Amino acid sequence: MVHMSHTNQPRKRPEDLRSHQWYGTDGLRSFSHRARTRQLGYLPEEHLGKPVIAILNTWSDINPCHVHLRDRAQAVKRGVWQAGGFPLEFPVSTLSETFQKPTPMLYRNLLAMETEELLRSYPVDGAVLMGGCDKSTPALLMGAASADLPAVFVPAGPMLPGHWRGEVLGSGTDMWKYWDDKRAGVIGDCEMQELESGLARSPGHCMTMGTASTLTAAAEALGVTVPGASSIPAVDSGHDRMAAKAGMTIVDLVHKDRKLSDILTAEAFEDAVTTVLGLGGSTNAVIHLIAMAGRAGVKLTLDDFDRVARTVPVLANVRPGGRTYLMEDFHFAGGLPGFLSRIPDLLHLERPTVSHDTLREQIAGAQVHNDDVIRPRDNPVADEGGVAVLRGNLCPDGAVIKHISAEPHLLKHTGPAVVFDDYKEMQRTINDPALNITADHVLVLRNAGPKGGPGMPEYGMLPLPDYLLKQGVRDMVRISDARMSGTSYGACVLHVAPESYVGGPLALVRTGDSITLDVENRILRLNVDDEELERRRARWTPPPVRYERGYGALYHDQITQADTGCDFEFLARPGEVQDPYAG
């Protein structure tokens, strides 16, 4: 990790700091603010004239991905003090992928709003954003981008690898695998009880290249973390040092007046897309990066993902897109700096990051220490990026598939549909022999999108019938307007837009209809003629409203579709917001 000097940096005059409006004037309000800061126990010389740094901490007792962030916040404070700043820790919403229902995706925009308004309304000069579990990374960066202060992101870090009976386990990925084995009768309750204690054995987010690791890697590629931050294991002492470094870095950024808008450029987002696709990362990153880019005033589309996917190979042999390794292996093989050193010709190297004036400087000297974990270009995991964007009459606004984690024979497939109107119905009936589901069928789930879910839950990895699992079938074509866990795998077509709940074509599919998936040609087609589809559309009626009041009603009224990032319309639209008057 490159060390920055803090003694030779230009220092802002106290009166040029944003926090000066609260603390430094002669009026009654500033007197009150100073008096209340004394009430908090701080001396004037501890904070007056110094950059005030907000530490936004998503720690909670029920978020295992973030349970260590209460301690890491102390390391961030240590770094802020060392660099001459004044840290203040703020608790913000914790979005636990494990426990929050119906899905933390329902609340991503709530944390984004909280982040934006907190940074705008308090005497803050810069921010350190602490997150990592799936939705927290985009939420924090979306809100911070809208507030547009200097900011550094501190990733929570992956947990330690799981272990069970001599096998190394990947959280999520092996959960799906062994749950299918149990349903197939291959293992029993005793094995599952052992797996409960072996699958997730330390603080930190999933240590596969699931959504959490994908998005923290994207944050590092964007340039908003210190170098190498995204893959440091959560319980490694290096994670503490990284947090302290982030505290030092944010003070420098305030003095340089380097805001998030200077970092989150169109070039940065294209590099993040390249990174996600080259890592074989989660399909969820498509939605989140589009939403994050929108907050930064950058137009990012599904077509950009598909265009970039055709130019970048998958080089990370990390489960589930890869077949072998986990995030700790990726970290010690060189981490993201090592990975980026393999694709410099695909990156915009002259753009700034939080730590360096150019990305070129940031990855200079980076090396790869294990060519099987981070593959060389002439030996990729896959020849092109790990996500494909599909088009056709079933998804006029697009759909996505992580084709590198599907069984190859299913990537060009035509079969009859078996349609489920909601997830509960699917759970209740999937094993009904009367459905006569075969491996050639196409499982279709609807009413699981942004409005229909509600919140677009991770229902997209539809379970296969038990009787097919017992026959050895482990993959089928599955289609939905839902999302899928980044730790999961299979021939799952996701994010069908527009969703069925608002009358998208998915709402018109009937059991027995023929559906064609052709990944190579990027096609998803319902083989029903247009006249019949129009007759069905004329008979379609909207489902009942999910929420009549509260946050859910706001969500329903404002949420956009998957292809545009599932942001709130009133948050995503352009427009200025004035800083508050503090006098």
C-alpha positions as CSV (number, residue, x, y, z in Angstrom):
1,M,0.0,0.0,0.0
2,V,1.4,3.4,-1.0
3,H,1.8,5.8,1.9
4,M,0.9,9.4,1.4
5,S,2.6,12.3,3.1
6,H,0.3,14.5,5.2
7,T,2.8,17.2,6.2
8,N,3.3,18.7,2.8
9,Q,-0.3,18.9,1.7
10,P,-1.9,22.3,1.2
11,R,-4.1,23.1,4.2
12,K,-7.4,24.9,3.9
13,R,-7.9,28.0,6.0
14,P,-10.4,27.4,8.8
15,E,-12.8,29.9,7.3
16,D,-12.8,28.0,4.0
17,L,-14.1,24.8,5.7
18,R,-17.8,24.0,5.3
19,S,-18.1,23.4,9.0
20,H,-16.9,27.0,9.6
21,Q,-20.5,28.1,8.9
22,W,-21.6,26.3,12.1
23,Y,-18.6,26.9,14.3
24,G,-16.6,30.0,13.2
25,T,-18.9,33.0,12.9
26,D,-19.8,35.6,15.5
27,G,-23.6,35.0,15.7
28,L,-25.8,33.4,18.2
29,R,-26.0,30.1,16.3
30,S,-22.3,29.6,16.2
31,F,-22.1,30.4,19.9
32,S,-24.8,27.7,20.5
33,H,-23.0,25.2,18.3
34,R,-19.7,25.7,20.2
35,A,-21.5,25.5,23.6
36,R,-23.2,22.2,22.6
37,T,-19.8,20.8,21.5
38,R,-18.4,21.7,24.9
39,Q,-21.4,19.8,26.3
40,L,-20.2,16.8,24.3
41,G,-16.9,17.0,26.2
42,Y,-14.6,18.5,23.5
43,L,-12.1,21.2,24.0
44,P,-12.0,24.1,21.4
45,E,-8.6,23.1,20.2
46,E,-9.8,19.6,19.5
47,H,-12.1,20.7,16.7
48,L,-12.2,24.4,15.9
49,G,-10.6,25.1,12.5
50,K,-10.2,21.4,11.7
51,P,-12.0,19.4,9.0
52,V,-15.0,17.7,10.5
53,I,-15.3,14.2,9.3
54,A,-18.5,12.2,9.5
55,I,-18.0,8.5,9.9
56,L,-21.2,6.8,8.7
57,N,-21.4,3.4,10.3
58,T,-23.8,0.7,9.3
59,W,-22.9,-1.5,12.2
60,S,-25.6,-3.3,14.1
61,D,-26.0,-6.4,16.4
62,I,-28.0,-8.2,13.6
63,N,-25.8,-7.6,10.7
64,P,-23.1,-10.3,10.7
65,C,-21.4,-8.7,7.7
66,H,-20.8,-5.4,9.7
67,V,-20.6,-6.6,13.3
68,H,-16.9,-5.6,13.4
69,L,-17.4,-2.1,12.1
70,R,-17.9,-0.6,15.6
71,D,-14.3,-1.5,16.2
72,R,-13.2,-0.4,12.7
73,A,-14.7,3.0,13.3
74,Q,-12.1,3.6,16.1
75,A,-9.4,2.9,13.6
76,V,-10.9,5.5,11.2
77,K,-11.0,8.0,14.0
78,R,-7.4,7.3,14.8
79,G,-6.5,8.1,11.2
80,V,-8.6,11.3,11.1
81,W,-7.0,12.6,14.3
82,Q,-3.5,11.7,13.1
83,A,-4.1,13.8,9.9
84,G,-5.4,16.7,11.9
85,G,-9.2,16.3,11.5
86,F,-12.1,15.9,13.9
87,P,-14.1,12.7,13.5
88,L,-17.7,12.3,14.5
89,E,-19.4,8.9,14.2
90,F,-23.0,8.7,12.9
91,P,-25.1,5.5,13.1
92,V,-27.1,4.9,9.9
93,S,-29.4,2.2,8.7
94,T,-28.0,-1.3,8.6
95,L,-29.1,-3.3,5.6
96,S,-28.6,-7.0,6.5
97,E,-28.9,-9.2,3.5
98,T,-29.4,-12.1,5.8
99,F,-32.2,-10.9,8.0
100,Q,-34.1,-8.0,6.5
101,K,-37.4,-8.9,4.7
102,P,-38.8,-8.9,2.2
103,T,-35.4,-7.7,1.0
104,P,-32.9,-5.0,1.9
105,M,-33.3,-3.8,-1.7
106,L,-36.6,-2.3,-0.6
107,Y,-34.5,-0.1,1.8
108,R,-31.4,0.7,-0.3
109,N,-32.9,4.1,-1.3
110,L,-33.9,4.8,2.3
111,L,-30.2,4.5,3.4
112,A,-29.2,6.6,0.3
113,M,-31.6,9.3,1.4
114,E,-30.4,9.2,5.0
115,T,-26.8,9.4,3.9
116,E,-27.4,12.4,1.6
117,E,-29.5,14.4,4.1
118,L,-27.2,13.7,7.0
119,L,-24.1,14.9,5.2
120,R,-26.0,18.0,4.0
121,S,-27.6,19.0,7.3
122,Y,-24.7,18.6,9.7
123,P,-21.4,20.5,10.0
124,V,-19.5,18.1,7.9
125,D,-16.5,18.7,5.6
126,G,-16.0,15.1,4.4
127,A,-17.2,11.6,5.1
128,V,-16.0,8.1,5.6
129,L,-18.6,5.6,4.5
130,M,-18.5,2.2,6.2
131,G,-20.4,-0.7,4.6
132,G,-20.1,-3.8,2.5
133,C,-23.1,-6.0,2.8
134,D,-24.9,-6.0,-0.6
135,K,-27.1,-2.9,-0.6
136,S,-25.1,-0.8,1.8
137,T,-22.2,-0.1,-0.7
138,P,-24.4,1.4,-3.4
139,A,-26.7,3.1,-0.9
140,L,-23.9,5.0,0.9
141,L,-22.2,6.0,-2.4
142,M,-25.5,7.1,-4.0
143,G,-26.3,9.4,-1.1
144,A,-22.8,10.7,-0.8
145,A,-22.7,11.4,-4.6
146,S,-25.8,13.4,-4.3
147,A,-24.4,15.4,-1.3
148,D,-21.1,15.7,-3.2
149,L,-18.6,16.1,-0.4
150,P,-15.2,14.5,-0.2
151,A,-15.7,10.9,0.7
152,V,-13.8,7.6,1.2
153,F,-15.5,4.2,1.3
154,V,-14.3,1.6,3.9
155,P,-15.4,-1.9,2.8
156,A,-16.4,-4.3,5.5
157,G,-14.2,-7.1,4.0
158,P,-14.9,-10.7,3.3
159,M,-15.3,-13.3,6.1
160,L,-12.9,-16.2,6.6
161,P,-13.4,-19.2,4.4
162,G,-15.9,-21.8,5.6
163,H,-14.8,-25.4,6.5
164,W,-16.7,-28.7,6.7
165,R,-15.3,-32.2,6.7
166,G,-12.2,-31.3,4.9
167,E,-13.9,-29.1,2.3
168,V,-13.5,-25.3,2.0
169,L,-16.9,-23.7,1.8
170,G,-18.1,-20.5,0.2
171,S,-20.9,-18.7,2.0
172,G,-24.1,-18.6,-0.1
173,T,-22.7,-20.7,-3.0
174,D,-22.3,-23.8,-0.9
175,M,-25.5,-23.1,0.9
176,W,-27.4,-23.4,-2.3
177,K,-25.4,-26.5,-3.3
178,Y,-25.8,-28.4,-0.1
179,W,-29.5,-27.5,0.3
180,D,-30.1,-29.0,-3.1
181,D,-28.1,-32.1,-2.0
182,K,-30.4,-32.4,1.1
183,R,-33.5,-32.1,-1.0
184,A,-32.1,-34.8,-3.3
185,G,-31.5,-37.1,-0.3
186,V,-27.7,-37.1,-0.8
187,I,-27.1,-35.7,2.7
188,G,-29.2,-35.5,5.9
189,D,-30.0,-33.4,8.9
190,C,-26.7,-34.2,10.8
191,E,-24.6,-32.9,7.9
192,M,-26.8,-29.8,7.6
193,Q,-26.4,-29.1,11.3
194,E,-22.6,-29.3,10.9
195,L,-22.8,-27.0,7.9
196,E,-24.7,-24.4,10.0
197,S,-21.6,-24.0,12.1
198,G,-19.0,-24.2,9.3
199,L,-20.4,-22.1,6.5
200,A,-19.9,-18.6,8.0
201,R,-17.3,-18.5,10.7
202,S,-16.3,-14.9,11.2
203,P,-17.5,-11.3,10.8
204,G,-17.5,-10.0,7.3
205,H,-19.6,-10.3,4.1
206,C,-19.7,-13.3,1.8
207,M,-16.2,-14.5,0.8
208,T,-17.3,-15.6,-2.7
209,M,-17.5,-13.2,-5.6
210,G,-21.1,-12.5,-4.6
211,T,-22.8,-9.2,-4.6
212,A,-20.9,-7.8,-1.6
213,S,-17.4,-8.6,-3.0
214,T,-18.4,-7.5,-6.5
215,L,-19.7,-4.1,-5.3
216,T,-16.8,-3.4,-2.9
217,A,-14.4,-4.3,-5.8
218,A,-16.5,-1.9,-8.0
219,A,-16.0,0.8,-5.3
220,E,-12.3,0.3,-5.4
221,A,-12.3,0.4,-9.2
222,L,-14.2,3.6,-9.1
223,G,-11.4,5.0,-7.0
224,V,-13.3,5.7,-3.7
225,T,-11.3,3.3,-1.5
226,V,-7.7,3.2,-0.5
227,P,-5.7,0.8,-2.8
228,G,-6.3,-2.9,-2.1
229,A,-9.1,-2.2,0.4
230,S,-11.9,-4.3,-1.1
231,S,-10.4,-7.8,-0.6
232,I,-8.8,-7.5,2.9
233,P,-10.4,-10.2,5.1
234,A,-12.6,-8.5,7.7
235,V,-10.7,-9.9,10.7
236,D,-7.2,-9.4,9.3
237,S,-5.1,-6.7,11.1
238,G,-4.6,-5.2,7.7
239,H,-8.3,-4.3,7.8
240,D,-7.7,-2.1,10.8
241,R,-4.7,-0.4,9.1
242,M,-6.8,0.2,6.0
243,A,-9.5,1.8,8.1
244,A,-6.9,4.1,9.7
245,K,-5.5,4.9,6.3
246,A,-9.0,5.9,5.1
247,G,-9.2,8.3,8.0
248,M,-6.0,9.9,7.0
249,T,-7.0,10.1,3.4
250,I,-10.3,11.8,3.9
251,V,-8.6,14.7,5.7
252,D,-6.3,15.2,2.8
253,L,-9.2,15.1,0.4
254,V,-10.9,17.9,2.3
255,H,-7.8,20.0,2.1
256,K,-7.5,19.3,-1.6
257,D,-11.2,20.0,-2.1
258,R,-11.4,16.7,-4.1
259,K,-15.1,15.9,-4.1
260,L,-16.9,12.7,-5.1
261,S,-17.9,14.4,-8.4
262,D,-14.2,14.6,-9.2
263,I,-13.8,10.9,-8.7
264,L,-17.1,9.5,-10.0
265,T,-16.7,10.3,-13.7
266,A,-18.0,8.5,-16.8
267,E,-14.5,7.0,-17.2
268,A,-14.6,5.7,-13.6
269,F,-17.9,4.0,-14.1
270,E,-16.8,2.3,-17.4
271,D,-13.8,1.0,-15.5
272,A,-16.1,-0.3,-12.7
273,V,-18.2,-2.1,-15.3
274,T,-15.0,-3.6,-16.9
275,T,-13.9,-4.7,-13.4
276,V,-17.3,-6.3,-12.5
277,L,-17.4,-8.2,-15.8
278,G,-13.8,-9.3,-15.6
279,L,-14.3,-10.6,-12.1
280,G,-17.3,-12.7,-13.1
281,G,-19.2,-10.6,-10.6
282,S,-22.8,-10.5,-9.5
283,T,-25.7,-9.5,-11.8
284,N,-26.9,-7.2,-9.0
285,A,-24.0,-4.9,-9.9
286,V,-25.8,-4.0,-13.1
287,I,-28.7,-2.4,-11.2
288,H,-26.5,-0.7,-8.6
289,L,-23.9,0.7,-10.9
290,I,-26.6,2.2,-13.1
291,A,-28.2,3.8,-10.0
292,M,-24.9,5.1,-8.7
293,A,-23.9,6.5,-12.1
294,G,-27.2,8.3,-12.3
295,R,-26.6,10.0,-9.0
296,A,-23.2,11.2,-10.3
297,G,-24.8,12.6,-13.4
298,V,-23.4,9.8,-15.6
299,K,-25.7,7.9,-18.1
300,L,-25.0,4.2,-17.8
301,T,-27.2,1.6,-19.6
302,L,-27.6,-2.1,-20.1
303,D,-26.1,-1.7,-23.5
304,D,-22.9,-0.4,-21.9
305,F,-22.6,-3.6,-19.9
306,D,-23.1,-5.7,-23.0
307,R,-20.7,-3.7,-25.0
308,V,-17.9,-3.9,-22.4
309,A,-18.6,-7.6,-21.8
310,R,-17.5,-8.4,-25.3
311,T,-14.1,-6.8,-24.7
312,V,-13.0,-8.1,-21.3
313,P,-12.2,-11.7,-20.3
314,V,-13.1,-13.2,-16.9
315,L,-9.7,-13.5,-15.1
316,A,-10.8,-14.1,-11.5
317,N,-11.1,-17.8,-10.7
318,V,-13.3,-17.1,-7.7
319,R,-16.5,-18.9,-6.9
320,P,-19.2,-18.9,-8.2
321,G,-18.2,-17.6,-11.6
322,G,-14.8,-19.3,-11.2
323,R,-14.6,-22.8,-10.0
324,T,-12.0,-22.9,-7.2
325,Y,-11.0,-20.0,-5.0
326,L,-12.5,-17.5,-2.5
327,M,-11.8,-13.9,-1.6
328,E,-9.0,-14.5,0.8
329,D,-7.1,-16.3,-2.0
330,F,-7.9,-13.4,-4.3
331,H,-6.5,-11.0,-1.8
332,F,-3.2,-12.8,-1.3
333,A,-2.9,-13.3,-5.0
334,G,-2.7,-9.5,-5.5
335,G,-6.3,-8.3,-4.8
336,L,-7.9,-5.7,-7.1
337,P,-4.6,-3.9,-7.8
338,G,-3.1,-7.1,-9.2
339,F,-6.3,-7.8,-11.2
340,L,-6.3,-4.3,-12.7
341,S,-2.6,-4.7,-13.6
342,R,-3.6,-7.4,-16.0
343,I,-6.0,-5.2,-17.9
344,P,-4.4,-1.7,-18.1
345,D,-5.3,-1.3,-21.8
346,L,-9.0,-1.6,-20.9
347,L,-8.9,1.1,-18.2
348,H,-8.9,4.9,-18.1
349,L,-5.6,5.4,-16.3
350,E,-5.4,9.2,-16.2
351,R,-8.5,9.7,-13.9
352,P,-8.1,10.6,-10.2
353,T,-8.8,8.4,-7.2
354,V,-9.1,9.3,-3.5
355,S,-5.5,8.3,-3.0
356,H,-3.7,9.3,-6.2
357,D,-3.8,11.9,-8.9
358,T,-4.2,9.1,-11.5
359,L,-5.3,5.4,-11.5
360,R,-2.0,4.8,-13.3
361,E,-0.1,5.8,-10.2
362,Q,-2.3,3.8,-8.0
363,I,-1.7,0.4,-9.8
364,A,1.9,1.1,-10.6
365,G,4.0,-1.8,-9.3
366,A,1.0,-4.0,-8.6
367,Q,1.6,-7.7,-9.1
368,V,-0.2,-11.0,-9.3
369,H,1.3,-13.7,-7.1
370,N,-0.9,-16.7,-8.2
371,D,-1.7,-17.1,-11.8
372,D,-4.5,-19.6,-11.1
373,V,-6.4,-17.2,-8.9
374,I,-6.0,-14.2,-11.1
375,R,-5.5,-15.6,-14.5
376,P,-3.3,-14.2,-17.2
377,R,-5.0,-12.9,-20.4
378,D,-4.0,-16.0,-22.4
379,N,-5.7,-18.4,-19.9
380,P,-9.0,-16.8,-18.9
381,V,-11.8,-18.4,-16.9
382,A,-14.0,-17.2,-19.8
383,D,-13.3,-15.4,-23.0
384,E,-15.8,-12.6,-22.4
385,G,-17.4,-10.8,-19.4
386,G,-19.5,-12.8,-17.1
387,V,-22.9,-11.1,-17.7
388,A,-24.9,-11.0,-20.9
389,V,-27.8,-8.6,-21.6
390,L,-30.7,-10.2,-23.4
391,R,-33.4,-8.6,-25.6
392,G,-36.6,-9.8,-27.2
393,N,-40.4,-9.6,-27.0
394,L,-40.3,-11.1,-23.4
395,C,-38.0,-8.3,-22.2
396,P,-38.2,-5.2,-24.4
397,D,-36.2,-3.2,-21.9
398,G,-33.7,-5.9,-21.3
399,A,-32.9,-8.8,-19.0
400,V,-29.6,-10.2,-17.7
401,I,-28.0,-13.7,-17.2
402,K,-24.7,-14.7,-15.6
403,H,-24.0,-17.2,-18.3
404,I,-20.6,-18.3,-16.9
405,S,-22.3,-19.9,-13.9
406,A,-24.9,-21.8,-16.0
407,E,-24.6,-25.3,-17.5
408,P,-23.4,-24.7,-21.1
409,H,-26.0,-26.8,-22.8
410,L,-28.7,-24.5,-21.5
411,L,-27.3,-21.3,-23.0
412,K,-29.3,-22.1,-26.2
413,H,-32.6,-23.7,-25.2
414,T,-36.2,-23.8,-26.2
415,G,-38.8,-25.3,-23.9
416,P,-42.3,-25.0,-22.6
417,A,-43.0,-22.6,-19.7
418,V,-44.3,-23.5,-16.3
419,V,-45.6,-20.3,-14.8
420,F,-45.8,-19.3,-11.1
421,D,-47.7,-16.1,-10.3
422,D,-45.8,-15.4,-7.1
423,Y,-43.0,-16.9,-5.0
424,K,-45.3,-18.4,-2.3
425,E,-47.2,-20.3,-5.0
426,M,-44.0,-21.5,-6.4
427,Q,-42.8,-22.8,-3.0
428,R,-46.1,-24.5,-2.4
429,T,-46.4,-26.2,-5.8
430,I,-42.9,-26.8,-7.3
431,N,-42.9,-30.4,-6.2
432,D,-46.4,-31.2,-7.3
433,P,-46.2,-34.2,-9.7
434,A,-49.3,-32.9,-11.5
435,L,-47.2,-30.1,-13.0
436,N,-45.1,-32.8,-14.8
437,I,-42.0,-30.6,-14.8
438,T,-39.1,-32.0,-16.8
439,A,-35.5,-30.8,-17.2
440,D,-36.5,-29.2,-20.6
441,H,-39.2,-27.0,-19.1
442,V,-38.6,-23.3,-18.5
443,L,-39.6,-22.1,-15.0
444,V,-41.2,-18.7,-15.0
445,L,-41.7,-16.6,-11.9
446,R,-43.6,-13.2,-12.1
447,N,-44.6,-10.5,-9.7
448,A,-41.2,-10.5,-8.1
449,G,-39.8,-7.2,-9.6
450,P,-39.3,-3.8,-8.0
451,K,-43.0,-3.1,-7.4
452,G,-44.3,-6.7,-7.5
453,G,-41.8,-8.3,-5.1
454,P,-42.1,-5.8,-3.4
455,G,-38.5,-4.6,-3.6
456,M,-37.2,-7.1,-6.2
457,P,-36.2,-9.9,-3.8
458,E,-33.5,-12.5,-4.6
459,Y,-36.1,-15.1,-5.8
460,G,-34.5,-15.5,-9.2
461,M,-32.6,-18.8,-8.4
462,L,-35.9,-20.7,-8.5
463,P,-35.6,-24.2,-6.8
464,L,-35.8,-27.2,-9.0
465,P,-38.4,-29.9,-8.1
466,D,-37.1,-32.4,-5.6
467,Y,-37.7,-35.4,-8.0
468,L,-35.5,-33.8,-10.6
469,L,-32.7,-33.2,-8.1
470,K,-32.9,-36.9,-7.1
471,Q,-32.5,-37.7,-10.8
472,G,-29.2,-35.7,-10.9
473,V,-30.6,-32.6,-12.6
474,R,-28.9,-29.5,-11.2
475,D,-29.8,-26.7,-13.6
476,M,-32.7,-25.5,-15.7
477,V,-33.6,-22.4,-17.5
478,R,-35.4,-20.1,-15.1
479,I,-36.8,-16.6,-15.9
480,S,-38.1,-13.9,-13.6
481,D,-38.3,-10.2,-13.0
482,A,-36.5,-10.8,-9.7
483,R,-32.9,-10.6,-8.7
484,M,-30.5,-13.5,-7.8
485,S,-28.0,-13.7,-5.0
486,G,-24.5,-13.0,-6.3
487,T,-23.4,-16.1,-4.5
488,S,-25.8,-18.3,-6.6
489,Y,-25.5,-19.9,-10.0
490,G,-27.5,-21.5,-12.7
491,A,-29.2,-20.6,-16.0
492,C,-31.3,-17.9,-14.4
493,V,-32.6,-15.0,-16.5
494,L,-33.1,-12.0,-14.2
495,H,-34.3,-8.4,-14.1
496,V,-36.8,-8.9,-16.9
497,A,-38.0,-5.3,-17.7
498,P,-40.6,-4.0,-17.6
499,E,-41.7,-6.2,-14.8
500,S,-44.9,-8.2,-14.9
501,Y,-46.6,-6.2,-12.0
502,V,-46.8,-3.2,-14.3
503,G,-48.0,-5.2,-17.3
504,G,-44.7,-6.2,-18.9
505,P,-44.8,-9.1,-21.3
506,L,-43.9,-11.5,-18.5
507,A,-47.4,-11.0,-17.2
508,L,-48.8,-12.5,-20.4
509,V,-46.9,-15.8,-20.4
510,R,-49.0,-19.0,-19.9
511,T,-48.0,-22.4,-18.9
512,G,-47.2,-24.4,-22.0
513,D,-46.0,-21.4,-24.1
514,S,-42.7,-22.0,-25.9
515,I,-39.7,-19.8,-24.8
516,T,-36.3,-19.5,-26.4
517,L,-33.1,-18.5,-24.7
518,D,-30.1,-17.8,-27.0
519,V,-27.3,-16.3,-25.0
520,E,-24.8,-16.1,-27.9
521,N,-27.3,-14.0,-29.9
522,R,-28.6,-12.2,-26.8
523,I,-32.2,-13.3,-27.4
524,L,-35.0,-14.1,-25.0
525,R,-38.2,-14.7,-26.9
526,L,-41.7,-15.8,-26.1
527,N,-42.8,-17.9,-29.1
528,V,-46.4,-16.6,-29.2
529,D,-47.7,-14.4,-32.1
530,D,-48.3,-10.7,-31.5
531,E,-52.1,-10.9,-32.1
532,E,-52.5,-13.5,-29.3
533,L,-50.3,-11.4,-27.0
534,E,-52.5,-8.4,-27.7
535,R,-55.6,-10.4,-26.8
536,R,-54.0,-11.5,-23.6
537,R,-53.0,-7.9,-22.8
538,A,-56.6,-6.7,-23.3
539,R,-57.7,-9.2,-20.6
540,W,-54.9,-8.4,-18.1
541,T,-55.7,-6.6,-14.9
542,P,-53.2,-5.0,-12.5
543,P,-52.5,-6.8,-9.3
544,P,-53.5,-5.1,-6.0
545,V,-51.4,-2.4,-4.5
546,R,-48.8,-3.8,-2.1
547,Y,-48.8,-0.8,0.3
548,E,-51.5,1.7,1.1
549,R,-49.4,3.9,3.4
550,G,-45.9,4.5,4.8
551,Y,-42.5,4.1,3.3
552,G,-43.8,1.2,1.1
553,A,-46.3,3.6,-0.5
554,L,-43.5,6.1,-1.3
555,Y,-41.4,3.3,-2.7
556,H,-44.3,2.1,-4.9
557,D,-44.9,5.6,-6.3
558,Q,-41.3,6.5,-7.0
559,I,-39.4,3.3,-7.8
560,T,-38.0,3.0,-11.4
561,Q,-37.5,-0.3,-13.3
562,A,-34.5,-2.5,-13.2
563,D,-33.0,-1.3,-16.4
564,T,-32.7,2.2,-15.0
565,G,-31.4,1.2,-11.6
566,C,-34.4,1.0,-9.3
567,D,-33.8,4.5,-7.9
568,F,-36.5,6.8,-6.7
569,E,-37.6,9.1,-9.5
570,F,-37.4,12.2,-7.3
571,L,-33.8,11.3,-6.2
572,A,-32.6,10.3,-9.6
573,R,-33.7,13.4,-11.5
574,P,-31.2,16.2,-12.0
575,G,-31.5,19.4,-10.0
576,E,-29.7,21.5,-7.4
577,V,-30.2,21.3,-3.7
578,Q,-29.0,24.2,-1.7
579,D,-26.8,23.8,1.4
580,P,-28.6,24.8,4.6
581,Y,-28.1,28.2,6.1
582,A,-26.3,27.6,9.5
583,G,-26.2,31.2,10.8
